[in-house]
Amino acid sequence: MSVAAEAAKVGLAVLAAAILQVTIFAAIDVSGGAPDLLLVTLVAVALLRGPIVGACAGFFGGLVADVATLETLGLTSLVLTVAGYWIGRYGETTGRDRAHAPVLSVVVVTILYAVGAYVLHFVLGDEVSARRALLTSVPPAILFNVLLTVPVYAFVRRFVHVPDARGVRVLA
């Protein structure tokens, strides 16, 4: 499969997740938290494809989400770009085949995403309640995101071509 086709598949998966996030999943609010399909999809893509693809997917997904919701342009892109890069690095260093990697990554990145978004909103001078942003909404968001992790990771693994280590040749 060509590189362009693989990139198109990643882009399509992230675009679909971003659109579903801003249209359907953002309306779900249980105990102050909401599931984040875009974040879970980004974790799956970054774990499977690495930090560069993860960062690009994070930027693209964040930009789509910011434009669709008319939020501060670039804020979600910045947080998701950093998240995609670091989850991709985690996937490279620990091995993508470990069963706990997607769930652990989703838990950690959900917390760090909330902290990063809160800090950026604070720096920009937006009025954001720390209690609401960090204490009330994070535990339900973690629960929702963990419940989404297994089906989303399985879908992304099948949909997006995962490079095979046996296909790597060393040129000497």
Secondary structure, DSSP 8 states (H G I E B T S, - for coil): --HHHHHHHHHHHHHHHHHHHHHTGGG--BTTB---HHHHHHHHHHHHH-HHHHHHHHHHHHHHHHHHHT-STTHHHHHHHHHHHHHHHHHHHH-TT-TTHHHHHHHHHHHHHHHHHHHHHHHHT----HIIIIIISHHHHHHHHHHHHHHHHHHHHHHS----GGG-----
